[in-house]
Amino acid sequence: MGRVFNFSAGPSVLPEEVLKIAGNEMMDWHGSGMSVMEMSHRSKWYDGIIKQAEADLRDLMDIPSNYKVLFLQGGAYTQFAMVPMNLMKKGKADYVNTGAWSKKAISEARKFGKVNVIASSEDSSFTYIPELDPETFSKDADYFHITTNNTIYGTRYTKLPETGKVPLVADMSSNILSEKYDVSKFGLIYAGAQKNMGPAGVVVVIIREDLVTDTQPEIPTMLKYKIHVESQSLYNTPPCYSVYICGLVYQWLKKMGGVSAIQKVNQEKAAILYDFLDSSSMFKGTVAKKDRSLMNIPFITGDKDLDAQFIQEAAAKGFVNLKGHRSVGGMRASIYNAMPVEGVQALVSFMKEFEAKNK
Ligand SMILES: *Cc1c(COP(=O)(O)O)cnc(C)c1O
């Protein structure tokens, strides 16, 4: 089989152009005579790679100069702990519970201080983003945490909470670089790379300078933002190859016209699938319309056997990884930046055929 249309939630599809460049550079990166995997992270070559990746990400997201960019390890999971460890000075934070990832962030934060769950959509299996009333926010919280896009359920915030002086912290793992965000509205953003940026193994942290402090000596060295800021992500050996691929993805995205341009494409792609779901008598979306994700689109037929048959027949046609998360069931199409419009069009054509055949 050649290349498939890969709808995996993560690790997920990467731009073909990036894979080709990486392939071509595998044996000899830019005349170094070695692959990026084999070079010292202290070499001038690698220094150039990681600095360029940071510069391109800054460019793409318009990151203000008073923010630091870090390439760390341990995934978003480690950030669930690093955020409260480093940011909970007064020992209090507000969280919104919009699903499994928020819950994990909440339970880690509870180990370090008092967590107020301001709102939750658990009453309806996380199929919507709850309304947030600033009156209910803690004025003296160290930060306010949200998950901007809920990978498993397919919801996303369409407007950010107004947290005033309280820094807004966001898990942006599954929608970073998919739509425009004003970074200055956040105190800290973190995102695992393997959804919309690159391979697993690296998590990007964007942190406002004034939040980088070192008042708690008991925090393990590797879990302090300050250490990584001071050593520009090179305190220990970074995930060299993953950062390199992220860098290639950033260059690809710049060539595509940047975040505003890809946002248009993402809106177009999502509309193709949502419009079909809204018109189909077999397939249905599972999420409140106002909160629909551009990246992860869950849908069901309402009949488990039919869902299974669909997933199987789709895979045989080269539409793979469409099985929904085990906690939601049904199907989920993840259509990250690297999924071409043709992939979504082809999927919808297949869904139409399937519906006609199985009426
Ligand atoms: C995938 C995902 C995570 C977990 O990321 P890891 O890199 O596996 O730690 C956390 N949050 C969100 C929103 C995700 O989509």
The ligand as a Tripos MOL2 file, in Angstrom:
@<TRIPOS>MOLECULE
LIG
   15    15     1     0     0
SMALL
NO_CHARGES

@<TRIPOS>ATOM
      1 C1         -2.4670   14.1360   23.4190 C.3       1 LIG1
      2 C2         -2.7910   15.1660   24.4070 C.ar      1 LIG1
      3 C3         -2.1470   15.2100   25.6610 C.ar      1 LIG1
      4 C4         -1.1220   14.1760   26.0890 C.3       1 LIG1
      5 O1          0.0890   14.4490   25.4960 O.3       1 LIG1
      6 P1          1.4030   13.5490   25.7790 P.3       1 LIG1
      7 O2          2.3780   14.1440   24.8220 O.co2     1 LIG1
      8 O3          1.0580   12.1270   25.4910 O.co2     1 LIG1
      9 O4          1.8150   13.7540   27.1820 O.co2     1 LIG1
     10 C5         -2.4980   16.2220   26.5280 C.ar      1 LIG1
     11 N1         -3.4020   17.1590   26.2000 N.ar      1 LIG1
     12 C6         -4.0370   17.1470   25.0040 C.ar      1 LIG1
     13 C7         -5.0340   18.2090   24.6810 C.3       1 LIG1
     14 C8         -3.7500   16.1530   24.0720 C.ar      1 LIG1
     15 O5         -4.3760   16.1320   22.8910 O.3       1 LIG1
@<TRIPOS>BOND
     1     1     2 1
     2     2     3 ar
     3     2    14 ar
     4     3     4 1
     5     3    10 ar
     6     4     5 1
     7     5     6 1
     8     6     7 2
     9     6     8 1
    10     6     9 1
    11    10    11 ar
    12    11    12 ar
    13    12    13 1
    14    12    14 ar
    15    14    15 1
@<TRIPOS>SUBSTRUCTURE
     1 LIG1         1 GROUP 0 **** ****
